[in-house]
Amino acid sequence: MDSISFFYFIAYVFTVATLFVVGSSILGMGTIVGFILAGVALGPFTPGLVAATNIELLQQVADLGVVLFLFTIGLEMKPVDLWRMKKSLMIQGAGLVVATSLLFAGLVTLLGFSWQIGLVIGAIFGQSSSAVVITLLNQKGEFNSEHGKNIFSNLMGQDLSVVPLMALIPLLVSHQNESSATFLQDTFTVLFVIGLILAIGKVLLPLALKWSVRKHNKDAFALCLFGAIFATVCVIEYAGLPSTLGAFLLGMLLSSLDFRHSLEETVLPFKGVLMALFFTSVGMQINPTVLIEHLSSILFILAVVLVVKTLLSTALSLIDGKSLSVGIKTGFWLNHVGEFAFVILALATSMGILSESQSSIIIAIVSLSMVLSSFSIKLGDKVVSRFLHSAESFDDLPHKESNALVIIGVDEVGRLIAKMAHRAQIPYVALDHNYDQVKTSKQLGLNAYFGDILRSSVRKKIHLDDAKAVFVSIHEPATLKRVCVALARYPNLDIYARTNSKEDELELKQLGIHFAASTYIESTLIRGRKLLHNFGVAEDTTMTLVDELMTEMSELNYQKYKQQCA
C-alpha cells in the first residue's frame, strides 16, 4: 500500500471516529462506545462508510495501543500499595473474576460448548472499567468515601488478574500431546524470559532512564523507554506468551521509580490515539446481521451478566467484612463489563478459542453494559437510600428544640463547620444522603444523620422553619442548585453555600443565595500570600496584592473579566 492511500485511510478513520465519539458523548454513552460504533460503520459488514481493505493493518497498529495501555496499568500497580490492599484484591477483585469464570464455564458446558469457551467468557465478563468508574467517582466526589475506596481496590484486583489470564489463555489451546521434555523446555524458556524482563525492568532500563534525566535529554528518555517496551514485547512473544503481558510486567517493575509520572506522561499521548484505533478495530469485527439475529440472546445474556455481577460483588464485599451499604453500592458500580474485556477477547479470538460470530455477540454485550453503567450506579444509590437506610434516616433523631444551624453535606468542609458550631455551643444538625459520610461523621462525635433535604418530611422533622441559618456543602453543581432553590422558600434562613467555581457562585447569587462563595479563591489567596512571603515580598505588599485580587474577583469585575476573555 502506498503512502497516499495509507494517509487517506488513517484520515478517513479518524474523521468518522471523531463524529461518532462526539455523538456518543452528547448522548452520555462514553467515548469507548463511540469508537466501537465508528468501527461498525467502517467495517466490512456495513454498507456505506467502508474502510475494510486495511483492517489488518489498522489492527496491527492498534495492538501497539493495547501494549502501551497495559504498560500504564502496570505503572499504577505499586507493590507496596498492592500489599496494603491484598485482602480486598484477592477476595473481591480476583475473586469476582474467578467466580464469574467458573460460573460461566459451568453454564456454557451445560449448553453443550467446551469449558474453555465458558472459562474465557466468564473471565471477560468478570472485568469492570477502571477508566469509567474512577472518572465517575471523582466527578461525584466519592473517591475517598468508604465505598469508593472499596471499589478502587476491587478494580485493582481485577486489573491484576489480567496477568495470569493472559498467560492462561494460550495454555487452553496448547497441544495436549506434547511430550514431557517439550513441556519442560517451554517451562525453562518462560522462566528465562521472565528473568530477562526482570533484568530490563530493574537494572538496565532504570540506569538508562536515570542517565537521560541527569543529562536533561527528553528524546533519549523517550527512546530508551519505548525501546525497552518493544524489546520486552519481543522477548515475551519468543516464549509464546501474549505481548501485552510483557508490557504489563515491565510497567509493574518501573512503578516504584521516582519519575514514574514522567514515564506515564511520555506514553500517554501515543496510548490515547492508538487505543482509539484499537476500539475502532474492535467495532470493525462486529457483524450487525449476526447481532440482529441474536438480539434476544444478547439482551438475555446482558441481563444475566448485570444481575450475576451485582450479586457476586455484593456477596464478596460482605465476605471481605464490608458493610451492606458498601457491598450493594460496589455491586451496582461494578456490574458492567470494562475495556480489559476487549483485550482478553482479542487474544482469545486470535487463539481460535472464540469464533468471529461469538466475538461479535460478546462485543455487543460489553458495549451495552458500558452504556448502562451510569444508570446502574444511580439505581444502586436509590436502592441503598430507599430500602437500606430508610429506617436509619431520622427515626433516631431526638425530638428536641429546633436547631439554630442546619448543615447539608458532611464532607470535609461540612464536618469542619459542624466542629466549629459544636465548639461555639451553637445547636446544629447535619444531614447527608451519603451514608458513608454520615457514618464517618458519627464516629467523630458529630450530630449527623442520613437524609435528603429535598424531601418535605425531612425538612419538617428538623424544624427548618425555626432554624436561623443553613450551610450547604455539596460537590455536584446541579444538586447544589436544586437544594438552594428548595431552601430559598424559607425566608427565615440565611443560606451559606460552598461552590466549586466563581460561575456557580454567581448563578446562586442570582437566585437570591447572597452568602454563596467559591472556596478556592480565599484559600488560594492565603496560600499565595505565604508563597510571596517566602520569596521575600514585604507583608504590606502581599496584603495590598490580596486586596486588589479580591476586588478583581468581585461580582461586577468578574463579569467584565469574563467579557474580556470572550
Buried (B, 14 or more C-beta within 10 A) or exposed (E): EEEEEEEEBBEBBBEBBBBBBEBBEEEEBBBBBBBBBBBBBBBEBBEEBBBEEBBEBBBEBBBBBBBBBBBBBBBBBEEEBBEEBEEBBBBBBBBBBBBBBBBBBBBBBEEEBEBBBBBBBBBBBBBBBBBBBBEBBEEBBBBEBBBBBBBBBBBBBBBBBBBEBBBEBBEBEEEEEEEEEEEEEBEEBBEEBBEBBEEBBEEBBBEBBBEBBEEEEEEBBBEBBBEBBBBBBEBBBBBBBBBBBBBBBBBBBBBBBEBBEBBBEBBEEBBEBBBBBBBBBBBBBBBBEBBEEBEEEBEEBBEBBBEBBBEBBBBBBBEBEBBEBBBBBBBBBBBBBBBBBBBBBBBBBBBEBBEEBBBBBBBBBBBBBBBBBBEBBEBBBEBBBEEBBEEBBBEEBEEEEBBBBBBBBBBEBBBEBBEEBBEEEBBBBBBBBBBBBBBBBBEEEBBBBBBBBBBEEBBEBBBBEEBBBBBBBBBEBEBBBBBBBBBBEBEEBEBBBBBBEBEBBBBBBEBEBEBBBBBEBEEEBEEBBEEBEEEEEEEEEBEEBBEEEEEEBEEEEBEEEEEEEE
